[in-house]
Amino acid sequence: MKLYRLMFWASRQLPPDAHRYVQSLVRAPMPAKSIRKSRNAVEETLGGARCVWLDKENAATGVMIYLHGGAYIAGPFWMHWQWLSLVTRRLGIAGVMVDYRLADKAPYPAAVDDALGAIGALREAGVLKEGRWILGGDSAGGGLAAVVCKRLHDADPSTMPAALMLTAPWVDLTVSQPGIPETAKRDPMLSVRNVTQAAGMYAAGRPLTEPDISPLYADPTGFPPTHLNVGTDDILVHEVRLYRDLLAKSGVPCEFMEIPGAIHDAPLFVNSEHAAAIIAAQLDFARRHLA
């Protein structure tokens, strides 16, 4: 984890445009060769969105639909594939990575439309069965998952996933929580400057407090059971705590893990010091909520 911290500290010192360029170079639209072979990774266009299956043949058992992080301007990256492969393999279910359009070329609502399109196509095909699928996401993808769940609930509650699994979700794109400046001194991954610029690119002039952009300002009443995790060395920890409180106030069953000293997206670095305990809790949560 010390090596990860050094790498991220170096990257976040770059100007925003240079930082985005570096991220574009390490984007991983497909998993590594070892995962492609062992998990039978195949591309498929679902509802107009590019998606990648892992072990599609396991879909009858269950499906994890995953929305990757990357501040809406980048991703997926290698660690997204590692986490999705590990978790779905241990659960014995299929995984679907939705490679939604990014904000540099397609700002809001493109990502929301792509995620809803993929879910709708899978439902129409009879692949997503009630109680047999989970919606997951990290960082921007975690916030996106919350927005998508709200859209599904408002259209037809029976179309919602059995559970939400969110890692350090970016639920407040205003980047205005008062504890951020102090936490930013410890956060090796996220800089206020870079995420603020990314938020502006994604919203494209819309108010950042719109519930469809920042789900911290939405009503999650009726949501399925939700698993949240975040580290204390992550500038998003403050809004994730507020989102936990919002879920509780709205009557949503929520299991919350706050990991002292953990960085942003800690469980995605599957071999890091904090990952094992978080992943174990995520697996236990998923097993209890997949019918």
N, C-alpha and C positions, 0 to 999 in steps of 0.2 A: 504493500500500500504506500510505502514511502516513495517508491519509484513513480507510482501513479501521481502522487501529489506533486512531485517535481515536474513531471511532464505537463500536468494541467496548469501549474503556476506559470510555466514558460509560455504555454499557449495563450493564457488569458491576458498576458502583457501586450499581446499584439493589438494593433488598431482593429476596430470591428470588421472592416472590409477584409483585412489580411486574415483575421481569425476565421471568417466565413470561408475564405479561399482554402485555408488549411483543412477545415472540416469537410469541404467538398472533395478534397483529395483522398480522405480516408472513409468516405461514404461506402457502405457495403450493401448494395442492392440485393446481393445473394449471400448466404452464409458461407463460411469457409468450406473447403473441399471435404474435410472430414465429416462435417455436419451434413453437407449435401448428400454424401454417400450413405451415411448411417441412418439418416432421417428421411431419405427419399424426398428431397426438396424439389418442388415443381412450381413453376409460375402459372398463374391463372388470372385472367381479367374478370373481376366480379363487380357487377354494377358500374362498370366504367373505370374501376380502380385497379391498378396493378397490385396483385397480392402474391404471396409465396406461401405455399403449404409445407408443413413438416408432417410426415406420416399421415397423409390424407385418409389412408385406409382405416385409421383409428377414429374417424369422425363419428361413427355410430356410438362409440363409447362416450365421447365428449369432445368439445372444441374450446380452445383458448384463442380468442381473437385479440391480437396485440397491436397497440398503437405506440410507436416508438417515440422517444424524446429527441431533442435536438433544437429546441427553441422555435419550432415551426419552420426553421430555415435550413435544417440539416438532418442527416440520418437516413436510414438506420446505420448503426455502427456495429463493429464486431461483438461488443459486449451485449447488445440486444439479442443477437442470435445465440450467444452462449447461454444467456439466462432462459430464453424461450425454449431452446432445445433441452436444457437440463430439466426444467420444470415440467414440460409436457411429456418428456420421456418417463419421468418418475410417476406421473399421474396416469400414464398409459393412454393419453388422449392426443388428438391432432392439434397442431398449432397453425394459425394464419397470421402472418405479418402483413398488415395493410400498408403499402408503400404510398401513402397519401401525397398529394401534390404539396410542394413547399412554397413558402410565402414570397420568396424572391421573384417567382414567376406567377404564382397563383395565391394571393392572400385570402383571408377569410371571405366567403365560407367554403372555400375549396376543400380544405381538410375535413370539415364536418360532412360535406356532401359525399366525399369519397368513402369515409367510414360508414355512413348510413347506407350508401349504395352497395357496399360490399356485404353488410349485414342483411340488407333487404334481399339481395340476390341469393344469399345462402338460406334465408328463410323460405323464399319462394321455391327453392330447389328441395326443401325438406331436410336440409343438412343440419340446421340449428333447431334442435328440439327443446321444448320448454323444460327448464331445469337441468339441461345438459350442456350448457355453455357458459363460459366466463369471459368477461370483458376486462382486459388488463391494459396498463399503460404506465409509462414513467415520464416525469418531468412534463414537457409540453404534451406528450401523449397521454399522460395521466389526466391533465386538465381536459384534453379533448375527449377522453373516455367519459368524464363526468358530464360534459356537454351532450355527447351522443346519448348517454343514458337518460338525460332529462328529455331530449327530443323523443326517444322511444316511449318513455313513460307518458308524455303528454299526448302522443298519437294513439297509443294502445298499450296499457301496462303489461299485457300478456306477452308483449314482444321483448321485454327487458331480459337481460342476462340473469342467471341464477345468482351471480355475485359479481362485485367489482373488486379488482385487485390493483391498487394504485401505489406506486413507488414515487415518493417526493413529487407529487403532482403540482404543476404550475397552475394554480387556481386564481391568482390575482396578478394580472398583467400590468397593473399600475406600478408595480415595484416600489411601493410606498410604505410598507410596514416599518414602524419606527425602530425595530431591532435590527434591521438589515445592515446599517453601517458598521455596527460592532461585529456582527457575525461575518461580514465580508472580509474582515481581517484574517479570519481563519479558513475561509472557503477557498480551496485551491482550484475549483472548477468554474464557478460562475462569477462573473464580474457584473456589477450593477450597470456599467456602461454598455456591455455587450447585450445583456438581456433586455435592457431598456430599448436599444435600437431594434432588436428582434421583435419586441412587442409592437412597436410602431409599424414595422413592416407587415406584420400579420394583420393588425387591425385596419391598416390602410385608411386611416382617417376617422374610423368609427370610435365612439367613446370606449375607453378601456374597461369601464365598469359595466358594459353591456353583459348581461348574464350569459349570452351565447359565446362571449369571448373570455370572460373571467367568471367561472362557475362559483366562485366564492360569493357572488352577488345573486345567485339563483336560489330557488327553493327546491331542495332535494327530497322533499316529502314523498314517500312512496318508493324510494330507491331500494334496491336489494341489499343484503348484507355486504359490507364494505371492509376491506383490509387496507389500512394505511400504514406506511412506514416512512421515516425520514430521519436523517442524522442531524446532530446538533452543529456540525461544521458545514452547514448548507444554508445559504441565505433564504431558501424557501421554507425553512423550518417554522417561521413565524406564521405564514399564511396557512401552512398545513395544520398547525395547531388550531387556528381559527376554523378551518374546514372541518376538523374533527368535532369541534364544539357545535358547528352548524348542523352536522349530521345528527349528533346526539339530540339537539334541540328539536330537530325535525322527526325524531322517532326512528331514525335509521340505525339498525344494529351495526356497530363499528368496532373493529378490533384495531387498536392503535399501538404502534411500536415507535418509540423515539430512542435512538441509539446514540449514547454519548460518544463523541469523538468521530462519528461516522461522517463521511463526505456525501455529497450529492450522488444519488443512485447507487448507494453502497452494494445492494445485493446483486446488481448486474455484473460486478467484478467478482465472479463466482468463486474465485480462489482467495479472496481477500479476507482479512481478519474478522470482519463483521458479517460476511455474506452467509455463512453456514446457518447461524441462528435465525436470521431473517427468512431465508429460503425454507428452513424447516417449518417455521410458523406459517408461511404462505402455503406450503403443501398441505399442512394440517387443515388450514382454513378451506382450501379448495376441496379436499376430500369430504369435509363435513357438509359442503353446500352443493356439490354435484349430486343430483338425485340418483 
